[in-house]
Amino acid sequence: MNHVQKRLVATAARLPSIAPTAVPLFPPKESFKPAKDAFEPEPFNPENWASLQPVPSTALVSFAHRIGLASLFSSPDIIRQACTHPSFLTLFRQHYPTKPEPATNAQLATIGNSLMGLFATEYITAKYPYLPTRVAKAAVTAHVGPLTCDSVAKEMGAAPLLRWHRTPGTPSTPPLLHSDALASIPRSLTGLIYRERSLLAAREFVHSYFLSRQVDLRGMIKFYNPKKSLLEMVQKYQRELPKSRLLKETGRFSNSPVFVVGIFSGADKLGEGFGASLRMAEFRAAEDALQRVYLTQTPAESLQLPSSTFSSLQGDVFQQSEEGSYIAPEIVPSDILYASSDNRGMRVERS
């Protein structure tokens, strides 16, 4: 057994399943053609051969049942299209120039990506009405961004079903990686649900798999001078100027003192922090006060989304039908300026 055949067996062993139609063709005849010269490239690539093999229909049906969409997708060809990245066409044309090209998820992934951004944006802005715009954008990316889509696709078990081809980068385009191609599967599934069912069904799918995840928004808000930002926030809301008060302390004259400082606006305590010095405790108290405002959440029973007004009918959202009930929330004050530092440690004024 030559080197190419050994690689072929190792590659086939890593495949989760092989279609019954491909078993009689294994191993392919091309793998028995040895290279004439040691410096001559291999005439047969086992990885490309494995990528060209069709995914079994049983694996596609099992995938649809696993993600709870078996009743929606009656044909496994729809799932096969959702798992076929446009980069696969380059490899397919090289080996089968005369055969008809398979359907890809290019258009479905574009539609699904837009819908996921819509659902995530309206959910974040409705749940956190005081969140700064920059942080809200970062939260949307954390919920439905490429890394999250790649992670969700792996959890679904869609990695073995992906058909793609690695593309090197160019001066104008970045290289195509496996995570980028895998991230297109949840997006195309969202577009398929929207096309086959309705916008509300697509929103339910995104909420179930993406927006139900816990994201640490507190770590996305970093302050360089929280006392100054807190003063601006209090003035914007026309409240009394903040004052720091020492609440507790221990070990003032020891090697490890602890101070607890609270920041008050009149009789209301805005935040509380601790530290090894009064300055550190005051810094954390101001930071805590700002985060309490920015991360204020709308109660679950009062949370309403604008997309709830759309029709539940299949197809066009502009069809004449009864709209859902929706009460627009009050407009909150604009973003409060907060000072933070970028990845170089330089002070930057953000809004």
N, C-alpha and C positions, 0 to 999 in steps of 0.2 A: 504494500500500500504506500503510494507516494505521499509527498507533503500535502498536495492539494486535496487528495481523498481524506487524509486525516483531518484536515481543517473542515472538510465538508461534513464528516461524521460528528465532529465536535459542535459545529454550528447547528446541525439538525437536532442534536441532543438537547440543545438549549431551547428549542422551540417548544411551546406548550402543547401544540397539537398540529398535526399535518392532515390536510384534506385527504380523504380516501382516494380521490382521483390522482393525487400526486405520488402515492405509494408505488404504483407500478413503474413510474419514471425515475425512481430513486435506486441507485445513484445515476445522475444524468450522464450521457455519453461524453459531454465536454470535459468531465473531470478525469477521463482516462487519457487525455492528450497531454503528454509531458512537454515541458518547455525544451526547446532545442539548445538554448544557451542559458548558463547560470544567471547572466545579467539580463536576460529577456523577461519582460513582465509575464506574469501568469496568464494564460489564455482563459482561465476560468476562475471566477470569484465566488466562493461559497456564500459570502454574506449577501451578495447581490442575488444569487439564486434563491436563498431563503426569503429575501424580501419580495421576490416576484411570485412566490407561491400563494395561491388564493387562501383566504381565511375560511375555515370550515363554517358552514351555515349553522351547525350545532353550537359552535362557540359564540356566534353572533346572537343566536336566540337566547342562549344562557345569559349573555351580557344584558340583553333587554329585560329579562326577568329579574336579574340581580339589581338593576337600578329602578325597578318598578315601572317600566314603560313598555311592557310586553303587549298590553292592550292597545297601545297607541301605534306601535310599529308592527304592522301585520306581515311585512316582508323583510327578510334579513338583508335584502339589497339596500334598504334605507340605512340600516346600521353600518353596512359596509361602506356606503358613501360617506357617512359621518366620520368614519375612521380612516379615510384615505386623504392624505395631505396632498396639495397640488405639486409638491416636489417629487412625488412618486411618478408623475407623468414623464419626467426626464429619463428616468431609468426604464420605464415601460417602453418609450419610443425607441430606445437604443436596442432593445432585445426583440421587440415585436412591432416593427414599423408598419406592418400591414394590418394588424388587428385593430378593432375599434378601441378607443381609449376609455378607461373606466371613469365613472363620475367621481368628482372630488368634492371636498367640503369647503372650497374657497368661498363661495357666495354664502353658504350657510354660516360659516364661522364669522364672516363680516357682519351679517345680520345679528347673530347671537352676541357678538362682542358689543355692539351698540345697545342691544336690549339689556345686557348685563350691566353696562355702565349706567343706563337709565334707572334700572331697579335699585342698584346700589346707591346712586346719588340721591334719589328721592328718599330712600330709607335712612341714610346717614343724616341728611339735612332735617328730616322730620323727627328723628329720634334725638339728635343733638342740635337743637336750634341755635345755640350760642357758639358752636365750634368754629374756629377760624377757618377761612377758606383754604389755606395751604394745608392745614391738618386734615380738613375734610377730603381734599384730593388724595392725600396719603392714605386715609382710611378706606376710600373707595378702591385704591390700588391694592391695599392689603386684603380686601374682601374678594375682589374679582380680577386681580392682576394676573400676569402670566405665571408667576410662581405658584399662586394659589390654584389656578386652573390645572397646572401640571400636577400638583399634589392631589387634587380631587380626582383627576383622571387615573392616577395610580391607585387611589383608594377604591375607585370603581372597578379596577381590574381591566382597564382599557389598554394598558401598555402592550400586551401581546397581540392586540387587534390592529395596532397602528401600522399603516403602510406609508412609508416615507423614504426619502433619499437625502443623505447628508449633502449640503451644498456649501462649498467654500465661500468665504467672504470676498467682496470686491471693494474697491475704493469708495463706492457709493452705497453698498448694502452690506450689512453685517452677515456673518455666516449663520446658516440654519443649523441649530442644535436639536437634539432629541427632545429636550424639554419644550422648545418652541413648537415643534410639530405635535407633541402630545397635548399641549395646552389648547390646541384647536378642537379637540374632541368635545369637551364640555360646551364650548361656544357653539359648535355646530349642532349639538343636541338641543341647546336652547333655541336656535333658529328653526330646527325641525319641529319642536313642540309648538312654536308660534305659528308655523306654516300649516301644520296638520290639525291643531286644536284651536287655540286662541291666545291672546296676549296674557290673560289672567292665568292660564295654565303654565305659560312660560315663566311668569313671575313666581308662581308657586314652586316651580322646579328650582329657580335661582335662590329663593328664600330657604328651601329645604337643604340644599347642598352647599351654599356659600354664605348667605347672610345669617344663618343660625350659628356660625362659628364665633368664638370669643376672640376679639382683637384687643390688644393692650394699647388703647389710645393715650393713656397717661404717659407712656414712654415716648410718644411722638411730639409732646409739647415740652420744649426745653427753653428755659429762660436764662438770659444773661444778667438782667437787672430786674428781678420780679417786684421789688419795692416801687420802682418807677412805674412799671406797668400796672401795678395795683392802684397807685395814685391816679393814673389816667382812667382806669376803669371806674373808680369811685366817683370821680368828677363827671364822667359821662352819665352815670346814673343819678347824679345830683344827690349823693349821700354825704354824710359827715366824713371828714378826712380820717384816714386810718391811723390808729395809734397802737403801738406795741406795748404789751404788758407781760411781765414775768409771772408765770403761773406757778411753776414749781422749779426747784433746784435741789441738787445734792452734790456733795463733794466739791464745793467751790475752791477749797484750798488743797485739794488732792491732785493726783496725777491724772485722774479720769473723771472730771466733773461732767454733769449732765444738766442742761437747762431746758426748760419747756416754756416757750413763748407763744402767746396768742395775739392775734391782730384783731382789733375791734373797730367797728364803725358805729359810734354811739354805744348803745347797749348790745348790739348784735356782734357776735364773734364770727369773723369771716374765715379765719383759718388758724391752724395750730401746727407748731413744729418744734423739734428738739435738736440739740446739737451739743458739741463739746465746748462751744463758746456762745455768748449771747448773739454775736453777729451771725453765726451759722444757724442758730435756732430761729432768728428773725428772718433770715433768707428762706428757710424751709417753710415758715409760717406764711410768708407772702406767696410762695409758690403754691402751697396748699390752697390758699384762698382763691388764686386765679384758676386752679384746676377744678375747684368746686363749681365755679361759674361756667367754665368752658365745657365741662363734662356733665352739665345738667341734662338729665334725660326726661323725655316726655313719657308720662305713664303709659303702660301698655294698653290700658282701656281707652286712652285718649289718642293713641297713635293712629293717624289717618294718612293714606298715601294718595297722591293725585291720580295714579293709574287705576284706582278703584272705580273711577267714573267710566272707564272704557267698557265696551260691550263684551260679553262672554261668548258671543257668537264666533264661529270659525271664519277665518279669513280676514277681510278688511276691517280695520278698527273704525272706519268712517261710515259703516252701515248704520242706517236709521234704526235705533233700538233704545230701550229704556236705559238711562244712565244710572250709575250707582250714586249713593249719597256721599257727599263730601263737604266738609266745612273747612274753609281755608284758615290756617292759624294766623295769629297776629304777627306782624312783621317785627322782628327783634332788632335792636340796634345793630349798626354795621360792625364789622370786625374791629376789635380792640387791638391797638398796636401793642405788640410785645416784642421785646428784644431777645434775640437768641444768637447763638454762635454757630457758624457753619462747620464743615468738616475740617477746616484749617484752623479753627479756634479764633477766628476774627469776629468782631462784633458786627452784627447785621441787623438793621431795623426791618422787621417784617410786619405784614398786616394780614 
